[in-house]
C-alpha cells in the first residue's frame, strides 16, 4: 500500500482553507446584497438643490459652515460610498493595528453599513431601519462576537449623525436633523429616527469647518460615556468640501482616549452599489 500520509496532511490543510475561502465569499456576497437593499431605500423623487436662502434661520456658525462646504445649486445627496485606511484599537489600553474599511450611507435618511478589516478579523457596524448592530468575524469568516439592542441602536445612530460631514446636504433645513444655537463656534444637532432621539455638540474652527462632534453615547447596556469624533484636512470631493481624516475617542477621566483614526481614500456620491 502506498504511503497516504502526504495526502492526509494535504487534505487536513486544504479543507479548512477552502471552507474559510468559501465563507468569505458568502459573506462578501451577502454584503453586496445588503448594500443593494440599503440603497433601495433612497428617495427616487425629484432631486432638490441647495440654496443659501435656506440658511436664514440657522445658528450663525452653521450658516457659515454650509456656505463654506457647499456651492449654490448643489444637488442633495442620496447615497454615499467610501473607502478608508487607518488604525484601530480593540481596547483603549491595547496597541494600534492597521485597518482598511468601506462604508455605505443613505444620505437622505439615517442608515449605513461599515465593514472594517484587519489582518486577523473583520468588524461590521450598521444602522438599518432603526436598528444598530456590530458583528466581528475571525479571519473575516468565523463569527466571534455579535451585539445588538438599545445601546447599539443609539450608538450607531450617533455614528451616522457624526459622519454626515461627508454628506452635509443631509443636515440642511427640512431634513431629519435640527440645529440649535450654542455659541459663535458651536451648535447642537438633534436627530430623531424610529422614535429614538440623539444629539451631538458640533464645533467649528475659524475656517468654518466642522472639526469636532461630542455626544453622550452608551458604551454598553448600562453605562453612558462622552464620545468624541474629530475631523481634519478638508478637501473638495465632487464639488463638496469634506474631511479626509478623522478619528473617534472615548473620554475617560476627562481625557480623550482615541480608538480609531481613519484616512479617506475614495468617496463617491449617488453610485448606489457596492465596491
GIPE-V892018 format. One record per residue. N is the residue number from 1. SS is DSSP state (2 for helix, 1 for strand, 0 for the rest). OMEGA is omega in whole degrees, 0 to 359 (none if undefined). BURIAL is # if it has 16 or more other C-alpha atoms within 10 Angstrom, else .. Layout:
((N | SS | OMEGA | BURIAL) (N | SS | OMEGA | BURIAL))
This chain:
((1 | 0 | 179 | .) (2 | 0 | 180 | .) (3 | 0 | 181 | .) (4 | 0 | 185 | .) (5 | 2 | 179 | .) (6 | 2 | 180 | .) (7 | 2 | 180 | .) (8 | 2 | 179 | .) (9 | 2 | 180 | .) (10 | 2 | 180 | .) (11 | 2 | 181 | .) (12 | 2 | 178 | .) (13 | 2 | 188 | .) (14 | 2 | 184 | .) (15 | 2 | 178 | .) (16 | 2 | 180 | .) (17 | 2 | 179 | .) (18 | 2 | 178 | .) (19 | 2 | 179 | .) (20 | 2 | 180 | #) (21 | 2 | 178 | .) (22 | 2 | 178 | .) (23 | 2 | 178 | #) (24 | 2 | 180 | #) (25 | 2 | 180 | .) (26 | 2 | 179 | .) (27 | 2 | 177 | .) (28 | 2 | 177 | .) (29 | 2 | 178 | .) (30 | 2 | 178 | .) (31 | 2 | 180 | #) (32 | 2 | 178 | .) (33 | 2 | 180 | .) (34 | 2 | 177 | #) (35 | 2 | 178 | #) (36 | 2 | 178 | .) (37 | 2 | 179 | .) (38 | 2 | 183 | #) (39 | 2 | 178 | #) (40 | 0 | 179 | .) (41 | 0 | 181 | .) (42 | 0 | 179 | #) (43 | 0 | 178 | .) (44 | 0 | 179 | .) (45 | 0 | 178 | .) (46 | 0 | 182 | .) (47 | 0 | 176 | .) (48 | 0 | 177 | .) (49 | 1 | 181 | .) (50 | 0 | 173 | #) (51 | 0 | 178 | #) (52 | 2 | 178 | .) (53 | 2 | 179 | .) (54 | 2 | 192 | .) (55 | 2 | 192 | #) (56 | 0 | 185 | .) (57 | 0 | 181 | .) (58 | 0 | 174 | #) (59 | 0 | 186 | #) (60 | 2 | 181 | #) (61 | 2 | 178 | #) (62 | 2 | 175 | #) (63 | 2 | 181 | #) (64 | 2 | 179 | #) (65 | 2 | 182 | #) (66 | 2 | 178 | #) (67 | 2 | 181 | .) (68 | 2 | 189 | .) (69 | 2 | 182 | #) (70 | 0 | 176 | #) (71 | 0 | 178 | #) (72 | 0 | 183 | .) (73 | 0 | 178 | .) (74 | 0 | 176 | .) (75 | 1 | 174 | .) (76 | 0 | 180 | #) (77 | 0 | 181 | #) (78 | 0 | 177 | #) (79 | 1 | 180 | #) (80 | 1 | 169 | #) (81 | 1 | 182 | #) (82 | 1 | 172 | #) (83 | 1 | 178 | #) (84 | 1 | 166 | #) (85 | 1 | 175 | #) (86 | 1 | 181 | #) (87 | 1 | 186 | #) (88 | 1 | 173 | #) (89 | 0 | 175 | #) (90 | 0 | 177 | .) (91 | 0 | 185 | .) (92 | 0 | 182 | .) (93 | 0 | 181 | .) (94 | 0 | 181 | .) (95 | 0 | 175 | .) (96 | 0 | 172 | #) (97 | 1 | 180 | .) (98 | 1 | 180 | .) (99 | 1 | 169 | #) (100 | 1 | 182 | #) (101 | 1 | 170 | #) (102 | 1 | 187 | #) (103 | 1 | 183 | #) (104 | 1 | 184 | #) (105 | 1 | 154 | #) (106 | 1 | 181 | #) (107 | 0 | 181 | #) (108 | 0 | 175 | #) (109 | 0 | 182 | #) (110 | 0 | 176 | #) (111 | 0 | 177 | #) (112 | 1 | 171 | #) (113 | 1 | 177 | #) (114 | 1 | 174 | #) (115 | 1 | 178 | #) (116 | 1 | 186 | #) (117 | 1 | 173 | #) (118 | 0 | 180 | #) (119 | 0 | 188 | .) (120 | 0 | 184 | .) (121 | 1 | 170 | #) (122 | 1 | 178 | #) (123 | 1 | 178 | #) (124 | 1 | 172 | #) (125 | 1 | 175 | #) (126 | 1 | 170 | #) (127 | 1 | 185 | #) (128 | 1 | 176 | #) (129 | 0 | 174 | .) (130 | 0 | 183 | .) (131 | 1 | 177 | #) (132 | 1 | 177 | #) (133 | 1 | 175 | #) (134 | 1 | 176 | #) (135 | 1 | 179 | #) (136 | 1 | 181 | #) (137 | 1 | 175 | #) (138 | 1 | 181 | .) (139 | 0 | 177 | #) (140 | 0 | 183 | #) (141 | 0 | 189 | #) (142 | 1 | 182 | .) (143 | 1 | 179 | .) (144 | 1 | 178 | .) (145 | 1 | 173 | .) (146 | 1 | 178 | .) (147 | 1 | 175 | .) (148 | 1 | 181 | .) (149 | 0 | 186 | .) (150 | 2 | 180 | .) (151 | 2 | 179 | #) (152 | 2 | 176 | #) (153 | 2 | 181 | #) (154 | 2 | 184 | #) (155 | 2 | 182 | #) (156 | 2 | 174 | #) (157 | 2 | 176 | #) (158 | 2 | 179 | #) (159 | 2 | 178 | #) (160 | 2 | 183 | #) (161 | 2 | 181 | #) (162 | 2 | 184 | #) (163 | 2 | 177 | #) (164 | 2 | 174 | #) (165 | 2 | 177 | #) (166 | 2 | 178 | #) (167 | 0 | 191 | #) (168 | 2 | 177 | #) (169 | 2 | 179 | #) (170 | 2 | 182 | #) (171 | 2 | 179 | #) (172 | 0 | 179 | #) (173 | 0 | 181 | #) (174 | 0 | 178 | .) (175 | 0 | 184 | .) (176 | 0 | 184 | .) (177 | 1 | 183 | #) (178 | 1 | 180 | #) (179 | 1 | 175 | #) (180 | 1 | 184 | .) (181 | 1 | 172 | .) (182 | 1 | 176 | .) (183 | 1 | 187 | .) (184 | 0 | 181 | .) (185 | 0 | 181 | #) (186 | 1 | 178 | #) (187 | 1 | 178 | #) (188 | 1 | 179 | #) (189 | 1 | 184 | #) (190 | 1 | 184 | #) (191 | 1 | 173 | #) (192 | 1 | 179 | .) (193 | 1 | 181 | .) (194 | 0 | 176 | .) (195 | 0 | 177 | .) (196 | 1 | 182 | .) (197 | 1 | 176 | .) (198 | 1 | 180 | #) (199 | 1 | 174 | #) (200 | 1 | 168 | #) (201 | 1 | 184 | #) (202 | 1 | 184 | #) (203 | 1 | 184 | #) (204 | 1 | 178 | #) (205 | 0 | 183 | .) (206 | 0 | 177 | .) (207 | 0 | 179 | .) (208 | 0 | 175 | #) (209 | 0 | 174 | #) (210 | 1 | 188 | #) (211 | 1 | 183 | #) (212 | 1 | 176 | #) (213 | 1 | 181 | #) (214 | 1 | 182 | #) (215 | 1 | 170 | #) (216 | 1 | 187 | #) (217 | 1 | 177 | #) (218 | 1 | 177 | #) (219 | 0 | 171 | #) (220 | 0 | 186 | .) (221 | 0 | 186 | .) (222 | 0 | 185 | .) (223 | 0 | 176 | .) (224 | 1 | 179 | .) (225 | 1 | 173 | .) (226 | 1 | 182 | #) (227 | 1 | 186 | #) (228 | 1 | 169 | #) (229 | 1 | 176 | #) (230 | 1 | 186 | #) (231 | 1 | 187 | #) (232 | 1 | 165 | #) (233 | 1 | 180 | .) (234 | 1 | 177 | #) (235 | 1 | 181 | .) (236 | 1 | 176 | .) (237 | 1 | 179 | .) (238 | 0 | 176 | .) (239 | 0 | 181 | .) (240 | 1 | 176 | #) (241 | 1 | 183 | #) (242 | 1 | 175 | #) (243 | 1 | 177 | #) (244 | 1 | 173 | #) (245 | 1 | 179 | #) (246 | 1 | 179 | #) (247 | 1 | 179 | #) (248 | 1 | 182 | #) (249 | 1 | 167 | #) (250 | 1 | 178 | #) (251 | 1 | 182 | .) (252 | 1 | 181 | .) (253 | 0 | 179 | .) (254 | 0 | 182 | .) (255 | 1 | 177 | .) (256 | 1 | 178 | .) (257 | 1 | 184 | #) (258 | 1 | 175 | #) (259 | 1 | 179 | #) (260 | 1 | 173 | #) (261 | 1 | 190 | #) (262 | 1 | 173 | #) (263 | 1 | 181 | #) (264 | 1 | 179 | #) (265 | 1 | 180 | .) (266 | 1 | 173 | .) (267 | 1 | 181 | #) (268 | 1 | 180 | .) (269 | 1 | 175 | #) (270 | 0 | 167 | .) (271 | 0 | 195 | .) (272 | 0 | 175 | #) (273 | 0 | 184 | #) (274 | 0 | 175 | #) (275 | 0 | none | .))
